[in-house]
Every structure is written in structure tokens, then in C-alpha cells.
Amino acid sequence: MVQISPTPKGIVIYGTGNVCQTAARIANARNWPIAAVANRSGEKIGKDFGGLSGCETLNGITIVDMAVTNFSALDADIAIIAISDHLGENFSHHRRLLESGLNTICIGSDSSYPAAVDKKTALKLDQIAKANGVTFTGCGLWDTYRLWTIKTLVGPCTALSNLYHRSVTDANKFGLEVIKLARIGEDPASFSNQSTGASEQKDSIYRVFVYQVAISLGLSIDKIDQRQEPVVLDTPVFCTALNREIEAGLCIGMRSVIDLKTKQGISIMAEIDLRLTSPGEGESMSWIVEGDPSVEMHLRGIDTGHATASSAVNRIPDVIAAVPGLVTTDQMSPMRLHL
Ligand SMILES: NC(=O)c1ccc[n+]([C@@H]2O[C@H](COP(=O)([O-])OP(=O)(O)OC[C@H]3O[C@@H](n4cnc5c(N)ncnc54)[C@H](OP(=O)(O)O)[C@@H]3O)[C@@H](O)[C@H]2O)c1
């Protein structure tokens, strides 16, 4: 049976960086209307979004100031927001969009599973969304590759001991926000507390998906250990967003190492690189299942720059169709192809 999906009446693009530009391009190519493009105040306001993004088909869309725009007056039913990974920084923006009657898709990693970050804020998001009859969903971190693949792989297992995840994401696919996040160009010594070797960084943005995987496999979390390490090369690598080479010996990105133990005795261990890659290296993602049966899956040739934005756009029909409230991607079906 052919599934009929709701199409958006109008999309608000909230943020004008790399991710939002790609998302707008994809939606526009599908003839899904862009109702507005908003940015924080500054020199981009009043500029043409087509000119900024170098995409002619987006010409004629003037960038508006997110702080003063009346989003509820727009002919729109959904917003895509990509301005920060952190729930605390995003929350006031989420509130505004939801209270304007917009279903909201956030790319920020914390939004993939807000309860892993802050249960109170997750509850508030759920309440605000329900009160306004709309849905909030986080679509960062690529649930297709990180969540649905492992759910599928463990399906035939009759016993499970450990799950291992490894991925390399090329920071050159993104803008300055990601460069800052991955601490590219910093002295690696700034990562460590010399006496303990422990990371001084805040929580890894990736702990959220490890938590989401555990919960959606029906496991109960016992504890999560995490650390973040600098990645360094002995040859210089070019950084597109900074438009300069990062000298050998400086940080080209970071590795998050996460070890989640469950009450069922099953461990999920993840090593996730967000960094500049060497020429020809490419992006990759692997899952290894130790169980009965044991199985491995290795994905090569991923384009995270495209997949981040396309995952958000392709989820639009699911989010519009979802019940009001906070609905995480594990509560939906795997993403579907939309052409
Ligand atoms: N979860 C994932 O899988 C995933 C993947 C990629 C990116 N991300 C996240 O998505 C976000 C966007 O990435 P990007 O590559 O598009 O970044 P980018 O090119 O640097 O663009 C960032 C955008 O956010 C705006 N912005 C930054 N700080 C803001 C603030 N405090 N208030 C309001 N607007 C603010 C910027 O405005 P200005 O232009 O005025 O500076 C710009 O429009 C980042 O936080 C990134 O970490 C998540």
C-alpha cells in the first residue's frame, strides 16, 4: 500500500549556517515552501538568502531577525532550527517556535533525546508542545545510522554482551559552530587536567545517542562514563570554515569516548571522532555486536553534511503527523525516502 505523507504548508528555517542552508535547498528542490528564514540580529538581516547560500533557487527570500519576527503570523506549520547543540542554549528558541504554533525539528544533538541531558527541560518541552498542539523532535546525530541500524542488527540476537560503535565525522562539512565545538586549532594541552589526564570539557554531545540507543533497546542505564580527547596529526590539515591550515601538533578535532553500562550487564562503548579528516580518508560509521549471533556493520562514504540536513527535512512529514508533545525519533518508524 502506498503511504500518503502530509507535506508542509510552510517551513521556517531558523539559523542560516551550513546545515540550514542545505536543509532549505533540499526542501526548496522538493517544492516544499520556505515561509521564512531567520537569523540572530547582525549583518545578515535584510540580506537575500539565495545570495548568502549561493543557491539561486532561494533568491528572493529575505533573512529576518529571529528576535522580532512574529512566527505565528506566517503561513507555516513547521520550523527547522540549527543554531546550537546545547539544550540550555536552545530552549528559549524552542519555546518561541512551539508557542507560535510551529512543529519544531532541532538539529542540535541534545534535542535527539532531551531527557538524557535534563529531565526537567524535556518535560517542559513536552508540556509546551502539547499545550500548543504541536510536536518537538530532535533529528541531529542521524538516527538512521546510529539508532535504526543497531536496532535492526540486534533483532535476531538471542543473547547480547557488548555493543561497540565507532564513527568519524568530517568537521569540514560544517560551519564555525562545529569548529568551536570540536576545538579545532587549539593546543591539545588545553584538553587535559595534567594530574589526572581527565577532560576539562563539558559532557560529550554524543552521550545523548548512546543513552537513546540503550533506552530504545529496552535496557536500563546503570552508569555512563565519558571523556573527550584531542586528535592530533603530524601533518597540517586544511580547515574550510577557518580558511587556513591547522599546523601539525595542534588539535584537528576531538574524540568522545563513552562507556555506558546497563543493569542487564550489557555495555555500549562508543568512540566518536568529530574532526578534520586526512585527504582520501572519508567519513565512516561502524557497529559491532557481541552476542548470539555476533555481527558487524561498517558504513563508508557517508556524507554527514548532507545527511544532517536531509534527515531533518525527510522527517518533516513524520513530525507533522506525530501526536503533540516531545516525540523522539525512536518513537517513530525509520526514516522514509521522500522524492
Ligand atoms: N547533531 C548533529 O548531527 C549536528 C550536525 C551538524 C551540526 N550540528 C549543530 O547544528 C548547529 C549549526 O551547524 P552549522 O554547521 O550550520 O553551523 P554554522 O554554519 O556555524 O551556523 C550557525 C548558525 O547559528 C547561528 N547562531 C550561532 N549562535 C547563535 C546564538 N547564540 N543565537 C542565535 N543564533 C546563533 C549563527 O548565526 P550567525 O550567522 O549570526 O553567527 C548561524 O546562523 C551547530 O550547533 C552544530 O553543532 C549538529
The ligand as a Tripos MOL2 file, in Angstrom:
@<TRIPOS>MOLECULE
LIG
   48    52     1     0     0
SMALL
NO_CHARGES

@<TRIPOS>ATOM
      1 N1         23.5220   16.9170   15.7290 N.am      1 LIG1
      2 C1         24.1250   16.8710   14.5680 C.2       1 LIG1
      3 O1         24.1990   15.8440   13.9000 O.2       1 LIG1
      4 C2         24.6980   18.1070   14.0450 C.ar      1 LIG1
      5 C3         25.3760   18.0730   12.8500 C.ar      1 LIG1
      6 C4         25.8600   19.2570   12.3700 C.ar      1 LIG1
      7 C5         25.6640   20.4270   13.0720 C.ar      1 LIG1
      8 N2         25.0380   20.4080   14.2520 N.ar      1 LIG1
      9 C6         24.8350   21.6270   15.0190 C.3       1 LIG1
     10 O2         23.9780   22.4870   14.2920 O.3       1 LIG1
     11 C7         24.3650   23.8230   14.5310 C.3       1 LIG1
     12 C8         24.5520   24.5190   13.1940 C.3       1 LIG1
     13 O3         25.6480   23.9580   12.4860 O.3       1 LIG1
     14 P1         26.2070   24.7180   11.2110 P.3       1 LIG1
     15 O4         27.2790   23.8870   10.6200 O.co2     1 LIG1
     16 O5         25.0460   25.1390   10.3780 O.co2     1 LIG1
     17 O6         26.8410   25.9900   11.9530 O.3       1 LIG1
     18 P2         27.2450   27.4060   11.3520 P.3       1 LIG1
     19 O7         27.4330   27.3160    9.8780 O.co2     1 LIG1
     20 O8         28.3510   27.9210   12.1990 O.co2     1 LIG1
     21 O9         25.9130   28.3040   11.5960 O.3       1 LIG1
     22 C9         25.4520   28.5810   12.8800 C.3       1 LIG1
     23 C10        24.1410   29.3490   12.7970 C.3       1 LIG1
     24 O10        23.6280   29.5160   14.1150 O.3       1 LIG1
     25 C11        23.5500   30.9170   14.4290 C.3       1 LIG1
     26 N3         23.8710   31.0820   15.8430 N.ar      1 LIG1
     27 C12        25.0270   30.7360   16.4670 C.ar      1 LIG1
     28 N4         24.9420   31.0170   17.7850 N.ar      1 LIG1
     29 C13        23.6960   31.5400   17.9840 C.ar      1 LIG1
     30 C14        23.0090   32.0340   19.1160 C.ar      1 LIG1
     31 N5         23.5740   32.0450   20.3310 N.pl3     1 LIG1
     32 N6         21.7560   32.5160   18.9600 N.ar      1 LIG1
     33 C15        21.1570   32.5040   17.7460 C.ar      1 LIG1
     34 N7         21.7700   32.0670   16.6240 N.ar      1 LIG1
     35 C16        23.0230   31.5880   16.7410 C.ar      1 LIG1
     36 C17        24.5800   31.5650   13.5030 C.3       1 LIG1
     37 O11        24.2810   32.9470   13.3770 O.3       1 LIG1
     38 P3         25.4090   33.9720   12.7820 P.3       1 LIG1
     39 O12        25.4920   33.6580   11.3210 O.co2     1 LIG1
     40 O13        24.8460   35.3080   13.0800 O.co2     1 LIG1
     41 O14        26.6890   33.6560   13.5030 O.co2     1 LIG1
     42 C18        24.3310   30.7620   12.2310 C.3       1 LIG1
     43 O15        23.1310   31.1400   11.5950 O.3       1 LIG1
     44 C19        25.6330   23.7740   15.3940 C.3       1 LIG1
     45 O16        25.3130   23.9480   16.7370 O.3       1 LIG1
     46 C20        26.1400   22.3820   15.1670 C.3       1 LIG1
     47 O17        26.9250   21.8950   16.2310 O.3       1 LIG1
     48 C21        24.5340   19.2740   14.7480 C.ar      1 LIG1
@<TRIPOS>BOND
     1     1     2 1
     2     2     3 2
     3     2     4 1
     4     4     5 ar
     5     4    48 ar
     6     5     6 ar
     7     6     7 ar
     8     7     8 ar
     9     8     9 1
    10     8    48 ar
    11     9    10 1
    12     9    46 1
    13    10    11 1
    14    11    12 1
    15    11    44 1
    16    12    13 1
    17    13    14 1
    18    14    15 2
    19    14    16 1
    20    14    17 1
    21    17    18 1
    22    18    19 2
    23    18    20 1
    24    18    21 1
    25    21    22 1
    26    22    23 1
    27    23    24 1
    28    23    42 1
    29    24    25 1
    30    25    26 1
    31    25    36 1
    32    26    27 ar
    33    26    35 ar
    34    27    28 ar
    35    28    29 ar
    36    29    30 ar
    37    29    35 ar
    38    30    31 1
    39    30    32 ar
    40    32    33 ar
    41    33    34 ar
    42    34    35 ar
    43    36    37 1
    44    36    42 1
    45    37    38 1
    46    38    39 2
    47    38    40 1
    48    38    41 1
    49    42    43 1
    50    44    45 1
    51    44    46 1
    52    46    47 1
@<TRIPOS>SUBSTRUCTURE
     1 LIG1         1 GROUP 0 **** ****
